[in-house]
Amino acid sequence: MDANELDVNRTLREQLEFHWNHQLRARLEGLTDDEYFWSPVPDAWSVRPRGGSTAPVQLGAGDFTMDYASPQPVPAAFTTIAWRLGHVIVGVLAARNAAHFGAPAASYETWEYAGSAATALDQLQAQLDVWLAGVRGLGEAGLRAPVGAKEPFPEMPMADLVLHIHRELIHHLSEVCLLRDLHLHTKPGTSREQLMTAKTTHIDPEELHRNPAFTQGVITPAARTLHVGGQLGTDSTGNLLDGIEAQTVQAMRNVLAVLAAAGTGPEHVAKLNIYLVDGVDAQVGYAASRSVWGGHRTAITVVSTAGHARPGALVEIDAVAVIPE
C-alpha cells in the first residue's frame, strides 16, 4: 500500500477501538450489580429473573429475561443499564456477528441474558472481540461488498453497516456511563471516593497479548490494601499434602481463606505470585489453581525456584488485594 493511501478498514476500526480503549472500558470497569439493575423511575424496562417481570413480552432463553413490548409504548420506556447492555450485546453485536462473521446464531428471543454486571461485561467484551476481528478480516474489498439479504437494506455496503454499528455502540454505551454517574450522585451516602475504594482497574495494553485468564496489570485506587503472606499446600493442621496438584489446590484455598477473613475476595486481588519448585509440571499446577480460583482475572507472576523453606513444599502463593470499604 502506498504511504499516502488511506487504510479505510483501519480507520473504521480505530473509530471504535480508540473510544473503547481510552474512554469506555475504564468507565465501565467495576460496574456493580446495584448499578446494573438500578432504575431512577418506576416501571423501567430491565433484565429480571425469569417469572419476575410484568412486561407484555419477556425475551430470553435463560434464567433471566429482558422486558419488551410490541408495539413499543409512546413515550418509549425508560431502560436500565442491564437492559441497555442486553440490547448492545445481542441486537447490536451478537446478531451481526452471527449474520456476517460466522458466530453462533443469536437473537433477543434465544439469548441467555446476564444476571450480573460482571457477566454482562464479559459478554460485551467477547462480542466486541468477534466484531472487530470480523471487520479486520473484511479488508478493503469486503467493506465495499453489499451487506446482503440479512440486513434491511441489502444493497448497502458493509462499510455503511460498520459505521452504523459503531455509532450504536458509542451512543448506547455513553448512555450507560451517564446512568452510572446518575446512580453515583443520587444514591444517599455515596461519594466518588467511596465508590473508588471498592473497585480495581485492569490494564491490558493493546500491544500485549490479551489473556482470558489474567490481566497484565491492576491499578488499585485509594483503599486499604491486604498483603497475603506466602501460602503452602498445608491443611488446617499444618500437614503438607502430597503432589503438586493437591498442594496447589490447598495453597490457593488458603489464600482465599485469608482474603475472606479480611473482608475481601478474589475479585479484589491486584496481584498473585506463584513460586514453583524446579522440575514441577507447571501446567498441572496451573490447572489445579484455576479449579479453585475460577475465572477471576488478575495480574500474575510465576517463578521457578530451587526450593522452599519447608522441605517437600512444591508451590507457594502470595497475593496483594484491595479491601473494599
HUVENMO-V759173 format. One record per residue. N is the residue number from 1. RES is the residue in one letter. SS is DSSP state (helix for helix, strand for strand, loop for the rest). PHI is phi in radians with two decimals (* if undefined). BURIAL is b if it has 16 or more other ideal C-beta (glycine too) atoms within 10 Angstrom, else e. Layout:
n,res,ss,phi,burial
N,RES,SS,PHI,BURIAL
N,RES,SS,PHI,BURIAL
//
This chain:
n,res,ss,phi,burial
1,M,loop,*,e
2,D,loop,-1.11,e
3,A,loop,-1.04,e
4,N,loop,-1.64,e
5,E,loop,-1.42,e
6,L,loop,-1.33,e
7,D,loop,-1.57,e
8,V,helix,-1.12,e
9,N,helix,-1.05,b
10,R,helix,-1.12,e
11,T,helix,-1.09,e
12,L,helix,-1.14,b
13,R,helix,-1.13,b
14,E,helix,-1.17,e
15,Q,helix,-0.96,b
16,L,helix,-1.51,b
17,E,helix,-1.05,b
18,F,helix,-1.12,e
19,H,helix,-1.09,b
20,W,helix,-1.18,b
21,N,helix,-1.28,e
22,H,helix,-1.88,e
23,Q,helix,-2.36,e
24,L,helix,-1.19,b
25,R,helix,-1.03,b
26,A,helix,-1.15,e
27,R,helix,-1.23,e
28,L,helix,-1.59,b
29,E,loop,-1.01,e
30,G,loop,1.38,b
31,L,loop,-0.96,b
32,T,loop,-1.66,b
33,D,helix,-1.13,e
34,D,helix,-1.08,e
35,E,helix,-1.18,b
36,Y,helix,-0.99,b
37,F,helix,-1.69,b
38,W,loop,-1.19,b
39,S,loop,-2.37,b
40,P,loop,-1.44,e
41,V,loop,-2.32,e
42,P,loop,-1.29,e
43,D,loop,1.11,e
44,A,loop,-1.27,b
45,W,strand,-1.34,b
46,S,loop,-2.65,b
47,V,strand,-1.81,b
48,R,strand,-2.37,b
49,P,strand,-0.99,e
50,R,loop,-0.97,e
51,G,loop,1.57,e
52,G,loop,-1.76,e
53,S,loop,-1.82,b
54,T,loop,-1.91,e
55,A,loop,-1.15,b
56,P,loop,-1.03,e
57,V,strand,-2.21,e
58,Q,strand,-2.18,b
59,L,strand,-1.58,b
60,G,loop,2.20,b
61,A,loop,-1.95,e
62,G,loop,-1.82,e
63,D,loop,-1.32,e
64,F,strand,-2.14,b
65,T,strand,-2.15,b
66,M,strand,-1.93,b
67,D,strand,-1.17,b
68,Y,strand,-2.84,b
69,A,loop,-2.67,e
70,S,loop,-2.44,e
71,P,loop,-1.22,e
72,Q,loop,-1.23,e
73,P,loop,-1.20,e
74,V,loop,-2.17,e
75,P,loop,-1.19,e
76,A,loop,-1.07,e
77,A,loop,-1.15,b
78,F,loop,-1.26,e
79,T,strand,-2.17,b
80,T,loop,-1.40,b
81,I,helix,-1.01,b
82,A,helix,-1.01,b
83,W,helix,-1.15,b
84,R,helix,-1.13,b
85,L,helix,-1.16,b
86,G,helix,-1.04,b
87,H,helix,-1.07,b
88,V,helix,-1.15,b
89,I,helix,-1.09,b
90,V,helix,-1.60,b
91,G,helix,-1.25,b
92,V,helix,-1.48,b
93,L,helix,-1.85,b
94,A,helix,-1.05,b
95,A,helix,-1.12,b
96,R,helix,-1.29,b
97,N,helix,-1.08,b
98,A,helix,-1.22,b
99,A,helix,-1.23,b
100,H,helix,-2.12,b
101,F,helix,-2.22,e
102,G,loop,1.32,e
103,A,loop,-1.33,b
104,P,loop,-1.01,e
105,A,loop,-0.98,e
106,A,loop,-2.57,b
107,S,loop,-2.70,e
108,Y,loop,-1.03,b
109,E,loop,-1.30,e
110,T,loop,-1.85,e
111,W,loop,-1.31,b
112,E,loop,-1.68,e
113,Y,loop,-1.26,b
114,A,loop,-1.27,b
115,G,loop,-1.62,b
116,S,loop,-2.59,b
117,A,helix,-1.11,b
118,A,helix,-1.08,b
119,T,helix,-1.14,b
120,A,helix,-1.08,b
121,L,helix,-1.16,b
122,D,helix,-1.12,b
123,Q,helix,-1.09,b
124,L,helix,-1.07,b
125,Q,helix,-1.09,b
126,A,helix,-1.09,b
127,Q,helix,-1.23,b
128,L,helix,-1.08,b
129,D,helix,-1.06,e
130,V,helix,-1.12,b
131,W,helix,-1.07,b
132,L,helix,-1.17,e
133,A,helix,-1.14,e
134,G,helix,-1.14,b
135,V,helix,-1.11,b
136,R,helix,-1.02,e
137,G,helix,-1.23,e
138,L,helix,-1.19,b
139,G,helix,1.10,e
140,E,helix,-1.45,e
141,A,helix,-1.13,e
142,G,helix,-1.12,b
143,L,helix,-1.20,b
144,R,helix,-1.49,e
145,A,loop,-1.23,e
146,P,strand,-1.13,e
147,V,loop,-1.24,b
148,G,loop,1.57,e
149,A,loop,-1.22,e
150,K,loop,-1.37,e
151,E,loop,-2.02,b
152,P,loop,-1.06,e
153,F,loop,-2.11,e
154,P,loop,-1.02,e
155,E,loop,-1.42,e
156,M,loop,-1.13,e
157,P,strand,-1.22,e
158,M,helix,-0.99,b
159,A,helix,-1.02,b
160,D,helix,-1.15,e
161,L,helix,-1.13,b
162,V,helix,-1.04,b
163,L,helix,-1.05,e
164,H,helix,-1.10,e
165,I,helix,-1.09,b
166,H,helix,-1.16,b
167,R,helix,-1.10,e
168,E,helix,-1.04,b
169,L,helix,-1.11,b
170,I,helix,-1.13,b
171,H,helix,-1.37,e
172,H,helix,-1.22,b
173,L,helix,-1.27,b
174,S,helix,-1.17,e
175,E,helix,-1.08,e
176,V,helix,-1.06,b
177,C,helix,-1.08,b
178,L,helix,-1.12,e
179,L,helix,-1.14,b
180,R,helix,-1.09,b
181,D,helix,-1.10,e
182,L,helix,-1.12,e
183,H,helix,-1.04,b
184,L,helix,-1.06,e
185,H,helix,-1.60,e
186,T,helix,-2.02,e
187,K,loop,-1.35,e
188,P,loop,-1.06,e
189,G,loop,1.34,e
190,T,loop,-1.88,e
191,S,loop,-2.17,e
192,R,helix,-1.02,e
193,E,helix,-1.13,e
194,Q,helix,-1.13,e
195,L,helix,-1.13,b
196,M,helix,-1.17,b
197,T,loop,-1.24,b
198,A,loop,-1.79,e
199,K,loop,-2.59,b
200,T,strand,-2.04,b
201,T,strand,-2.08,b
202,H,strand,-1.41,b
203,I,strand,-2.04,e
204,D,loop,-2.32,e
205,P,loop,-1.01,e
206,E,loop,-1.08,e
207,E,loop,-1.37,e
208,L,loop,-1.88,e
209,H,loop,-1.10,e
210,R,loop,-1.56,e
211,N,loop,-1.67,e
212,P,loop,-1.18,e
213,A,loop,-1.57,e
214,F,loop,-2.68,b
215,T,loop,-1.77,b
216,Q,loop,-1.32,e
217,G,strand,-2.78,e
218,V,strand,-2.38,b
219,I,strand,-1.64,e
220,T,strand,-1.86,b
221,P,loop,-1.17,e
222,A,loop,-1.00,e
223,A,loop,-2.98,b
224,R,strand,-1.23,e
225,T,strand,-2.07,e
226,L,strand,-1.80,b
227,H,strand,-1.85,e
228,V,strand,-1.50,b
229,G,strand,-1.15,e
230,G,strand,-0.99,b
231,Q,strand,-1.88,b
232,L,loop,-1.71,b
233,G,loop,-1.44,b
234,T,strand,-1.93,b
235,D,loop,-1.46,e
236,S,loop,-1.14,e
237,T,loop,-1.67,e
238,G,loop,1.60,e
239,N,loop,-1.31,e
240,L,strand,-1.51,b
241,L,loop,-1.28,b
242,D,loop,-1.67,e
243,G,loop,1.51,e
244,I,helix,-1.16,b
245,E,helix,-1.15,b
246,A,helix,-1.13,e
247,Q,helix,-1.16,b
248,T,helix,-1.14,b
249,V,helix,-1.02,b
250,Q,helix,-1.19,b
251,A,helix,-1.07,b
252,M,helix,-1.18,b
253,R,helix,-1.11,e
254,N,helix,-1.15,b
255,V,helix,-1.06,b
256,L,helix,-1.08,b
257,A,helix,-1.14,e
258,V,helix,-1.13,b
259,L,helix,-1.03,b
260,A,helix,-1.10,e
261,A,helix,-1.13,e
262,A,loop,-1.58,e
263,G,loop,1.48,e
264,T,loop,-2.36,b
265,G,loop,-2.75,e
266,P,helix,-1.06,b
267,E,helix,-1.19,b
268,H,helix,-1.88,b
269,V,strand,-1.38,b
270,A,strand,-1.60,b
271,K,strand,-2.73,b
272,L,strand,-2.03,b
273,N,strand,-2.05,b
274,I,strand,-2.12,b
275,Y,strand,-1.95,b
276,L,strand,-1.89,b
277,V,strand,-1.22,b
278,D,loop,-0.89,e
279,G,loop,1.64,e
280,V,loop,-1.28,b
281,D,loop,-1.28,e
282,A,helix,-1.10,e
283,Q,helix,-1.17,e
284,V,helix,-1.13,e
285,G,helix,-1.10,b
286,Y,helix,-1.11,b
287,A,helix,-1.07,e
288,A,helix,-1.15,b
289,S,helix,-1.15,b
290,R,helix,-1.12,e
291,S,helix,-1.11,e
292,V,helix,-1.74,b
293,W,helix,-1.28,b
294,G,loop,1.37,e
295,G,loop,-1.67,e
296,H,loop,-1.27,e
297,R,loop,-1.50,b
298,T,loop,-2.70,b
299,A,strand,-1.19,b
300,I,strand,-2.57,b
301,T,strand,-2.25,e
302,V,strand,-1.99,e
303,V,strand,-2.11,e
304,S,strand,-1.63,e
305,T,strand,-2.28,e
306,A,loop,-1.20,e
307,G,loop,2.97,e
308,H,loop,-2.01,b
309,A,loop,-1.09,e
310,R,loop,-1.61,e
311,P,loop,-1.00,e
312,G,loop,1.59,e
313,A,loop,-1.27,b
314,L,loop,-1.82,b
315,V,strand,-2.60,b
316,E,strand,-2.44,b
317,I,strand,-2.29,b
318,D,strand,-2.22,b
319,A,strand,-2.70,b
320,V,strand,-2.18,b
321,A,strand,-2.42,b
322,V,strand,-1.58,b
323,I,strand,-1.80,b
324,P,loop,-1.17,b
325,E,loop,-1.24,e
//
